[in-house]
């Protein structure tokens, strides 16, 4: 009997019971600077062009961990990268296939389904905060195992603010009721500490976006850290 996969089961229900990251909604939107995933891609592009990230010669392999509907993979392929993606929800991978993406497969950040040193760059947006705290170290180990040069990450630092899709899906699936999707709500300093404590990664670029100090709109989240965007260089003898 296959081992129970909480991420696969939970996020497949979320996709199935709502418009969560639906290909025809999220993915058909124009590129907007304020959209977190687009922010990370543009920042990544700028970092390459400025020389902060030194791409290896030849074809550069890149993995998007938590690729959802494949939008980022599609954009990165168009930028010339050999881009791949994994997501625990089979429905998300179905959306990728509708995009005619053949390099996106079902898989979890906890057990990345690729061999050691498979990718020059690992890219991940709005994913690591979804990892259960007891599995964060395992995920960092997995990221280190498969990457050779850089991690490009964007991590939400507070609880899920937009619960519309979750509440919709919870109407169909009782196990989603009251669920907090952002399991690991760590500070930016805590995330940096977790990645750098064994000298396997070093920070080469970091930016923290704060939630606007507008209490009527953002309540108790106003003025707090919102998102961490960081590029880490991999320290590894190859």
N, C-alpha and C positions, 0 to 999 in steps of 0.2 A: 504494500500500500504506500503511495507517495507521501512524503512528509508534508504536513500542513504548512502552507506558506501564507502567513498573515498578510503580507503586502500584496500578494497576488489576489487573494480573496477579497480583501478590503477595497483595493483600488479598482478591481474589476466591477464590484458592486457600485462604486461611486460613478464610474463611467456609464454603466448600464442604466442606473436609476436617475441620471440627470444629464445636463449638457456639459458636464465637466470636460474641459479641454477638447470639446467637440471639433472635429476637423472642419466642419462647415461654419463654425462660429469663430472660435479662437484663431484658427489657422488662416481664415480668409480675411482677417483684419489687416489694414495697411500697417506698415512699419511705423511705430510710434515711439518717440524717445522715452516717454514715460512708462513704457511697457517693460517689465523687468527683464524678460528673456532677450528682447531686442537690445536693451542697454548692455547686457553682457557681451553680446555678439559684436556690437559696435566698439565697445571698450577693448575687446580681444583684437579686433581688426586694427584699431589705433595702436595697440601695444606692439603688434607685429610691425606695423609701418614705422613706428618710432625706434625700433630696435630693442625694446625692452624684452621681447621674446625673439630669440634667434632660432628661426625654423631650420631644422636639419635639411641637408641637401636632398633632392629627389622628392618622391611622393611622401607627403606627411600624413600619417594615420592619426585619426582623432576619434575618440569615443565620447558620446554624450550619455552620461549616466542619468537616467530618469528622463528619457527623450520624449515621453508623452506622445503626442500626435505626429512627431517628426518634423515640426516646423524648423527647429534649429538645425537638425541634420540636413534638411533640404537647403537652408541658407548657406551652411558651411560647405556643402558639396558645390554649390554655385560659386563659392569663393575659391574653389580649386583644391579642397582637402578631400582625402579619402576618408569620409566621415561615416561613422557607424553609430548605432544607438541601442540602448537597452531600456526596457521598462517592465515592471512586474505585471502590468495589466495586459492580458491578451487583446482586449478591445483596443487599447492604445496602439498596439502593433498592427491591428487591422486598419486603423486610420493611417498609419505609415504606409501600408501596402496600397491604400487608395491613392496615396501620393506617388505611387510607383517607386517607393524606396525599398530596395532589396537588402539593405545592410542594417535594418533594425530588427532586433530579435527580443523575445521574452527573456527577461533576466533581472535579477535583483542586485543592488549595490552590496548586499551582504555576501553574496556568492557570485561574483562577476564571471560569466561563462566564457572567458577567454584565457589564453595561456599567458605566462609571465612575459612582461616587456612587449606586449602586443601593440601598444600605441605610444606614439611620440607625445601626444597631448591628451589629457582627459578634461572634458568640459562638463560642468554640471550646474544647472540653474534651478533654484527653488526645489531642491530635492533633499539635501542632507538634514534639513530641519524636520523632515518626515521620518527620519530614522529613530527607532526606539533607543533611549539612552544606553541601555545595556549592550547595544550592538554598534555603537559609534566607533569604538576602537577597532572592531572587526572590519567595518567599512573602510576606515583609514588604512588598515593593513591591505585590504583588497585593492584600493586605489594605488597604493605604492607598488603592489605586486605587478599590476598590468601596465603602468606608465613608465616612460623612460626620461622624459624631459620636463614637462610642465603640467601643473593642475591649474585650471581656470574655473573659479567657483563663485557663485552668487548664492548667499544663504540668508533666508529670512530669520530675524532674531526675535520676533514676537509671535504671539498666537495668531492663528488664521483670522484675518479681519473680514473676509468675504465668505460667509457661510451659506450663500444662496444655493449653490449646487449640492452641498452636503445636506442641508435641510430638505431639499427636494428628494434626494436619494434616500434619506432616512424615512421618508414617508412610505417607501416600498420595502426597505430593509431595516428591521428593528435594531440590528447590531451596529448600525451607523448612528443611532440616536445619541446625541450628547458627545459624540466622538471629537476629540481634539486631534486634528491632522498634524499639527506641528508638535511632535513629541519631544524634540530636543530644542528647547527655547534657551539657548546659551547666549552669553554676551559675545561681542566680537573678540575680546581678549581671551575668553575661554576657548573659542574655536581656534584661534591662532596658537594658543598653548597646546592644544590637543595635537595639532599638525606638526609642530616644531619641537616637541619635547624630546624626541629621540634623534634629532638632527637629520631626519630623512628628507625633510622639506625645509626650504628657506623662503621667506617672504621677499618678493622683489617688487610687488606693487599692491597697495591696499587702499581701500576707500570705504568709509562707513556713511551710509545715508541715514539721516535722522527723520523721524516722522514729524511733520509740521506741528508747531506748538499751538494747536488750535483745539482746545478742549471741547467746545460745542460739537465739533465734527469727529474728533478722534478719541474723546473721552480720556481714560487713564493711560492710553498709549501716547498721547500728545507729548512731543519733545523727547521721546525715547529713541534709542537706536532702532532703526528699521531693517536695514539690509547691510550685509557685509559682502563686498566684492573684493576678491583677492586673487592674485596670481602667485603661485608657489613654484619654485624651481626644485626639481627632484635631484637629490644627492645620491647617486648610484654609480657604482663602477660597472661598466659594461664591457 
